[in-house]
Amino acid sequence: MSKYVIFLGAAGSGKGTQAQVLKTQLDLIHLSTGDLLRQAMKDKSDLGLKAQSFVDSGNLVPDDLIIELVKTQLLSSNALEHGFILDGFPRTLAQAEALDVMLSDLSISLSAVVLFDLTLEDTVDRIVGRRVCSHCQFVYHINSIGDSTDCSNCGSKDSLVHRPDDTKEKVMHRYDVFKSQTEPLINYYKHHLYTLDAAQSPNSITTELSANVF
């Protein structure tokens, strides 16, 4: 049976890492609004140009733009047949309500909503030290790779980058935005919610998710 799951959590809580692992293991579709937005901005699409100023300032992109982006991806990918993990959406109550309408129209019910619980201190440490492959989007941390700039996942040379919005100041601002605008979703999804300790090792989290959610 296909699974339709939302990952909630502040930036750096490990949502993307787990989604990448689980989509391979379970043949799911991973829809990351962060990745989709970055691609739209890189392509300089109409939506990407509109979103650029919000992303640069560390604020959430307006609901109508995100909803349009997600709806397009749900319909154009194999997400409905394979099941999906929504990573970074919804982030506000308005987005959650819009998603309910989308899924109802498609006769789909959510399987679970997973909250990746992580402190501000751990969030800052993870993101400031994060390096991302510009080719395959695989994520590393400087604690494990040192000064290396090569991606062992896809083999690209000199492809690991430090995103310009992964600074301490912007991370702290994004965490505050998460707390104020996204935490109300915890109550909204209380009947679907599964909370995990995101400070665990990635392997431990994968095992927990496989046993209790997927």
C-alpha contacts under 8 A as a table, 3 or more apart, distances in Angstrom:
res1	aa1	res2	aa2	distance
2	S	81	E	7.11
2	S	82	H	5.88
2	S	83	G	4.67
3	K	82	H	7.82
3	K	83	G	4.80
3	K	84	F	6.43
3	K	110	L	7.65
3	K	111	S	5.76
3	K	214	F	6.92
4	Y	83	G	5.26
4	Y	84	F	5.04
4	Y	85	I	6.27
4	Y	109	S	7.23
4	Y	110	L	5.16
4	Y	111	S	5.11
4	Y	112	A	7.00
5	V	84	F	6.20
5	V	85	I	4.88
5	V	86	L	6.31
5	V	110	L	6.16
5	V	111	S	5.60
5	V	112	A	5.04
5	V	113	V	5.73
5	V	114	V	7.47
6	I	85	I	5.62
6	I	86	L	4.73
6	I	87	D	6.39
6	I	89	F	7.37
6	I	90	P	7.99
6	I	110	L	7.97
6	I	112	A	6.54
6	I	113	V	4.67
6	I	114	V	6.15
7	F	15	K	6.17
7	F	85	I	6.84
7	F	86	L	6.04
7	F	87	D	5.20
7	F	88	G	7.00
7	F	89	F	7.88
7	F	113	V	5.99
7	F	114	V	4.93
7	F	115	L	6.21
7	F	116	F	7.31
8	L	15	K	7.44
8	L	87	D	7.05
8	L	88	G	6.73
8	L	89	F	7.76
8	L	91	R	7.93
8	L	113	V	7.06
8	L	114	V	5.87
8	L	115	L	4.71
8	L	116	F	6.09
9	G	13	S	5.95
9	G	15	K	7.03
9	G	88	G	7.91
9	G	115	L	5.65
9	G	116	F	4.81
9	G	117	D	6.40
9	G	118	L	7.71
9	G	178	F	7.88
10	A	13	S	5.69
10	A	116	F	7.63
10	A	117	D	7.97
10	A	118	L	7.46
10	A	123	T	7.54
10	A	174	R	7.78
10	A	175	Y	6.07
10	A	178	F	6.01
11	A	14	G	7.80
11	A	123	T	7.01
11	A	127	I	7.52
11	A	171	V	7.70
11	A	174	R	7.46
11	A	175	Y	7.22
12	G	15	K	7.49
12	G	123	T	5.41
12	G	124	V	7.75
12	G	126	R	5.83
12	G	127	I	5.47
13	S	116	F	5.93
13	S	117	D	7.03
13	S	118	L	5.91
13	S	123	T	6.42
13	S	198	A	5.95
13	S	199	A	7.87
14	G	17	T	5.25
14	G	18	Q	6.25
14	G	116	F	7.25
14	G	198	A	6.77
14	G	202	P	7.75
15	K	18	Q	5.43
15	K	19	A	6.11
15	K	87	D	6.56
15	K	116	F	7.01
16	G	19	A	5.00
16	G	20	Q	6.14
16	G	32	S	7.51
16	G	87	D	6.75
17	T	20	Q	5.31
17	T	21	V	6.53
17	T	139	V	7.13
17	T	202	P	7.83
18	Q	21	V	5.17
18	Q	22	L	6.04
18	Q	202	P	7.30
18	Q	205	I	7.70
18	Q	206	T	6.45
19	A	22	L	5.19
19	A	23	K	5.84
19	A	30	H	6.25
19	A	85	I	6.67
19	A	87	D	7.66
20	Q	23	K	5.46
20	Q	24	T	6.62
20	Q	30	H	7.15
21	V	24	T	5.54
21	V	25	Q	6.37
21	V	206	T	7.79
22	L	25	Q	4.94
22	L	26	L	5.74
22	L	27	D	7.65
22	L	28	L	7.22
22	L	206	T	7.58
23	K	26	L	5.36
23	K	27	D	5.09
23	K	28	L	4.36
23	K	29	I	6.05
23	K	30	H	6.30
23	K	85	I	7.95
24	T	27	D	5.33
24	T	28	L	7.01
27	D	82	H	6.68
28	L	79	A	7.21
28	L	82	H	5.42
28	L	83	G	5.31
28	L	84	F	5.25
28	L	85	I	7.12
29	I	77	S	7.94
29	I	78	N	7.03
29	I	79	A	5.25
29	I	82	H	6.60
29	I	83	G	6.24
29	I	84	F	4.55
29	I	85	I	6.32
30	H	84	F	5.75
30	H	85	I	4.98
30	H	86	L	6.39
30	H	87	D	7.26
31	L	36	L	7.68
31	L	70	V	7.89
31	L	73	Q	7.68
31	L	84	F	7.14
31	L	85	I	6.17
31	L	86	L	5.13
31	L	87	D	6.00
32	S	35	D	5.32
32	S	36	L	6.15
32	S	86	L	6.26
32	S	87	D	4.62
32	S	88	G	5.98
32	S	89	F	7.67
33	T	36	L	4.91
33	T	37	L	5.86
33	T	66	I	7.48
33	T	69	L	7.93
33	T	70	V	7.32
33	T	86	L	7.98
33	T	87	D	6.52
33	T	88	G	5.51
33	T	89	F	6.49
34	G	37	L	5.19
34	G	38	R	6.17
34	G	88	G	6.73
35	D	38	R	5.10
35	D	39	Q	6.16
36	L	39	Q	5.18
36	L	40	A	6.16
36	L	69	L	7.80
37	L	40	A	4.97
37	L	41	M	6.12
37	L	48	G	6.39
37	L	51	A	7.44
38	R	41	M	5.10
38	R	42	K	6.04
38	R	48	G	7.59
39	Q	42	K	4.95
39	Q	43	D	6.04
39	Q	48	G	7.77
40	A	43	D	5.07
40	A	44	K	5.99
40	A	45	S	5.57
40	A	47	L	6.64
40	A	48	G	4.38
40	A	49	L	7.84
41	M	44	K	4.79
41	M	45	S	6.48
41	M	47	L	7.64
41	M	48	G	3.93
41	M	49	L	5.97
41	M	51	A	7.37
41	M	52	Q	6.40
42	K	45	S	7.96
42	K	48	G	7.40
43	D	48	G	7.26
44	K	47	L	7.86
44	K	48	G	5.41
44	K	49	L	5.67
45	S	48	G	4.90
45	S	49	L	6.11
46	D	49	L	5.32
46	D	50	K	6.36
47	L	50	K	5.14
47	L	51	A	6.12
47	L	65	L	6.77
48	G	51	A	5.10
48	G	52	Q	6.06
49	L	52	Q	5.31
49	L	53	S	7.80
50	K	53	S	6.92
51	A	54	F	5.53
51	A	55	V	6.34
51	A	61	V	5.91
51	A	62	P	7.95
51	A	65	L	7.63
52	Q	55	V	5.29
52	Q	56	D	6.12
53	S	56	D	5.19
53	S	57	S	6.40
54	F	57	S	5.34
54	F	58	G	6.36
54	F	59	N	5.26
54	F	60	L	6.32
54	F	61	V	5.53
55	V	58	G	5.10
55	V	59	N	5.96
55	V	60	L	6.90
55	V	61	V	6.73
56	D	59	N	7.73
56	D	165	D	7.02
57	S	170	K	8.00
58	G	165	D	7.23
58	G	170	K	6.04
58	G	173	H	6.85
58	G	174	R	6.03
59	N	174	R	6.99
59	N	177	V	7.24
60	L	177	V	7.72
61	V	65	L	6.94
61	V	66	I	6.75
62	P	65	L	5.70
62	P	66	I	6.62
63	D	66	I	5.24
63	D	67	I	5.96
63	D	92	T	7.78
63	D	94	A	7.01
63	D	95	Q	6.09
64	D	67	I	5.18
64	D	68	E	6.15
65	L	68	E	5.26
65	L	69	L	6.28
66	I	69	L	5.03
66	I	70	V	6.17
66	I	95	Q	8.00
67	I	70	V	5.25
67	I	71	K	6.03
67	I	95	Q	6.58
67	I	98	A	7.15
67	I	99	L	7.75
68	E	71	K	5.29
68	E	72	T	6.20
69	L	72	T	5.33
69	L	73	Q	6.37
70	V	73	Q	5.11
70	V	74	L	6.08
71	K	74	L	5.18
71	K	75	L	6.31
71	K	102	M	7.37
72	T	75	L	5.41
72	T	76	S	6.06
73	Q	76	S	5.10
73	Q	77	S	5.79
74	L	77	S	5.71
74	L	78	N	7.51
74	L	79	A	5.87
74	L	80	L	6.97
75	L	78	N	7.69
75	L	79	A	7.69
75	L	80	L	7.76
77	S	80	L	7.76
78	N	81	E	5.55
78	N	82	H	6.05
78	N	83	G	7.94
79	A	82	H	5.29
79	A	83	G	5.17
79	A	84	F	5.33
80	L	83	G	5.50
80	L	84	F	7.23
86	L	89	F	5.86
86	L	90	P	7.93
88	G	91	R	6.48
89	F	95	Q	7.38
89	F	96	A	7.93
90	P	93	L	7.52
90	P	95	Q	5.09
90	P	96	A	5.24
90	P	99	L	7.44
91	R	95	Q	6.50
91	R	96	A	7.39
91	R	178	F	7.70
91	R	181	Q	6.89
91	R	182	T	4.95
91	R	185	L	7.53
92	T	95	Q	5.22
92	T	96	A	6.32
92	T	181	Q	5.71
92	T	182	T	5.33
92	T	184	P	7.66
92	T	185	L	6.86
93	L	96	A	4.92
93	L	97	E	6.13
93	L	182	T	7.65
93	L	184	P	7.16
93	L	185	L	6.28
93	L	188	Y	7.76
94	A	97	E	5.19
94	A	98	A	6.19
95	Q	98	A	5.01
95	Q	99	L	6.08
96	A	99	L	5.04
96	A	100	D	6.25
96	A	185	L	7.71
97	E	100	D	5.06
97	E	101	V	6.53
98	A	101	V	5.20
98	A	102	M	6.33
99	L	102	M	4.93
99	L	103	L	6.08
100	D	103	L	5.28
100	D	104	S	5.99
101	V	104	S	5.10
101	V	105	D	6.12
102	M	105	D	5.25
102	M	106	L	6.40
103	L	106	L	4.96
103	L	107	S	6.00
103	L	108	I	4.99
103	L	109	S	6.60
104	S	107	S	4.89
104	S	108	I	5.93
104	S	109	S	7.30
105	D	108	I	7.79
110	L	113	V	7.74
110	L	192	H	7.81
111	S	192	H	7.30
112	A	192	H	4.98
112	A	193	L	6.25
112	A	194	Y	7.06
112	A	213	V	6.82
113	V	189	Y	6.93
113	V	192	H	5.44
113	V	193	L	4.79
113	V	194	Y	6.08
114	V	193	L	5.81
114	V	194	Y	4.77
114	V	195	T	5.79
114	V	196	L	7.37
115	L	186	I	7.90
115	L	193	L	6.97
115	L	194	Y	6.11
115	L	195	T	4.67
115	L	196	L	6.26
116	F	195	T	6.37
116	F	196	L	5.55
116	F	197	D	6.37
116	F	198	A	5.13
117	D	195	T	6.87
117	D	196	L	6.08
117	D	197	D	5.30
117	D	198	A	5.21
117	D	199	A	7.71
118	L	122	D	6.52
118	L	123	T	6.54
118	L	197	D	6.83
118	L	198	A	5.42
118	L	199	A	6.18
119	T	122	D	5.38
119	T	123	T	6.13
120	L	123	T	4.91
120	L	124	V	6.15
120	L	172	M	7.42
120	L	175	Y	7.01
121	E	124	V	5.37
121	E	125	D	6.36
122	D	125	D	5.13
122	D	126	R	6.13
122	D	199	A	7.58
123	T	126	R	5.27
123	T	127	I	6.22
123	T	171	V	7.76
124	V	127	I	5.42
124	V	128	V	5.92
124	V	168	K	6.17
124	V	171	V	6.19
124	V	172	M	7.03
125	D	128	V	5.64
125	D	129	G	6.17
126	R	129	G	5.46
126	R	130	R	6.01
126	R	141	H	7.14
127	I	130	R	4.86
127	I	166	D	5.85
127	I	167	T	7.63
127	I	171	V	7.25
128	V	166	D	5.49
128	V	167	T	5.63
128	V	168	K	6.17
128	V	171	V	7.90
129	G	141	H	5.40
129	G	142	I	5.43
129	G	143	N	7.47
130	R	139	V	6.91
130	R	140	Y	5.79
130	R	141	H	4.57
130	R	142	I	6.47
130	R	162	H	6.63
130	R	166	D	7.67
131	R	139	V	5.94
131	R	140	Y	5.11
131	R	141	H	5.79
131	R	142	I	7.00
131	R	160	L	5.68
131	R	161	V	5.29
131	R	162	H	5.03
131	R	163	R	7.40
132	V	137	Q	5.63
132	V	138	F	5.72
132	V	139	V	4.61
132	V	140	Y	6.15
132	V	159	S	7.90
132	V	160	L	5.16
132	V	161	V	5.35
132	V	162	H	6.59
132	V	163	R	7.49
133	C	136	C	5.69
133	C	137	Q	4.68
133	C	138	F	5.30
133	C	139	V	6.57
133	C	151	C	6.25
133	C	159	S	5.26
133	C	160	L	4.40
133	C	161	V	6.30
134	S	137	Q	5.68
134	S	159	S	5.45
134	S	160	L	6.21
134	S	161	V	6.65
135	H	154	C	7.87
135	H	156	S	7.31
135	H	159	S	6.81
136	C	153	N	7.88
136	C	154	C	6.60
138	F	151	C	7.85
138	F	153	N	6.91
140	Y	144	S	7.29
140	Y	145	I	7.14
141	H	144	S	5.67
141	H	145	I	6.45
142	I	145	I	5.03
142	I	146	G	4.90
142	I	147	D	7.07
143	N	146	G	5.92
145	I	148	S	5.68
149	T	157	K	6.88
149	T	158	D	4.68
149	T	159	S	5.99
149	T	160	L	4.80
149	T	161	V	7.49
150	D	155	G	7.01
150	D	156	S	5.93
150	D	157	K	4.52
150	D	158	D	4.87
150	D	159	S	5.75
150	D	160	L	6.08
151	C	154	C	5.94
151	C	155	G	5.26
151	C	156	S	5.26
151	C	157	K	6.43
151	C	158	D	7.56
151	C	159	S	6.40
151	C	160	L	6.46
152	S	155	G	5.11
152	S	156	S	7.41
156	S	159	S	5.88
162	H	166	D	6.90
163	R	166	D	5.37
164	P	167	T	6.91
165	D	170	K	6.15
165	D	171	V	7.55
166	D	170	K	6.60
166	D	171	V	6.24
167	T	170	K	5.39
167	T	171	V	5.98
168	K	171	V	5.07
168	K	172	M	6.15
169	E	172	M	5.34
169	E	173	H	6.33
170	K	173	H	5.00
170	K	174	R	6.06
171	V	174	R	5.07
171	V	175	Y	6.14
172	M	175	Y	5.06
172	M	176	D	6.34
173	H	176	D	5.15
173	H	177	V	6.26
174	R	177	V	4.93
174	R	178	F	6.09
175	Y	178	F	4.97
175	Y	179	K	6.22
176	D	179	K	5.10
176	D	180	S	6.23
177	V	180	S	5.27
177	V	181	Q	5.86
177	V	182	T	7.53
178	F	181	Q	5.46
178	F	182	T	4.95
178	F	183	E	6.64
179	K	182	T	5.84
179	K	183	E	5.26
180	S	183	E	6.30
180	S	184	P	7.70
181	Q	184	P	6.61
182	T	185	L	5.62
182	T	186	I	7.74
183	E	186	I	5.46
183	E	187	N	7.74
184	P	187	N	5.66
184	P	188	Y	6.51
185	L	188	Y	4.67
185	L	189	Y	5.93
186	I	189	Y	5.42
186	I	190	K	5.89
186	I	193	L	7.23
187	N	190	K	4.94
189	Y	192	H	5.37
189	Y	193	L	5.76
190	K	193	L	5.06
194	Y	213	V	7.93
196	L	205	I	7.81
197	D	200	Q	6.13
198	A	201	S	7.91
198	A	205	I	7.26
200	Q	204	S	6.26
200	Q	205	I	6.38
201	S	204	S	5.26
201	S	205	I	6.39
202	P	205	I	5.14
202	P	206	T	6.20
203	N	206	T	5.10
203	N	207	T	6.23
204	S	207	T	5.15
204	S	208	E	6.20
205	I	208	E	5.03
205	I	209	L	6.09
206	T	209	L	5.18
206	T	210	S	6.06
207	T	210	S	5.17
207	T	211	A	6.18
208	E	211	A	5.21
208	E	212	N	6.04
208	E	213	V	7.90
209	L	212	N	5.29
209	L	213	V	5.12
209	L	214	F	6.30
210	S	213	V	5.93
210	S	214	F	4.99
211	A	214	F	6.68
